[in-house]
Amino acid sequence: MNVKKTAVAVAVASAVGAMTVCLSDESKRTQLKNQTKSVFTKVTGKNKEDQVKKFQLGNPKPSTEDSKMVDEGSLYSIQRYNEKYQ
C-alpha cells in the first residue's frame, strides 16, 4: 500500500516537473497551444470561432406581435409607478 502511494506521488511530481520545463519558455508555450488547437480541430472538426458563430442570443426572427408584447410589458412597471406616485 505504501509503495503504491509513493509511485503515484513520484508520477505526479514527474508530470508537474516536465510541464514546468516545457512551459517555461514563451515559444514552447505558443507551440504547445497551437498543437492543442490543431488536435482539437482534428478530433472535433470544429474551431472555437465556429462554435461562437453558432451561439446567438434572443429570437433571430422576431414577429411584430412578440415585439409589441415585449414593448407593452416593459412599460407596465413604469405606468404602475406613475399611477401610484403621481
Beta strands, then each sheet from edge to edge (+ up, - down):
end
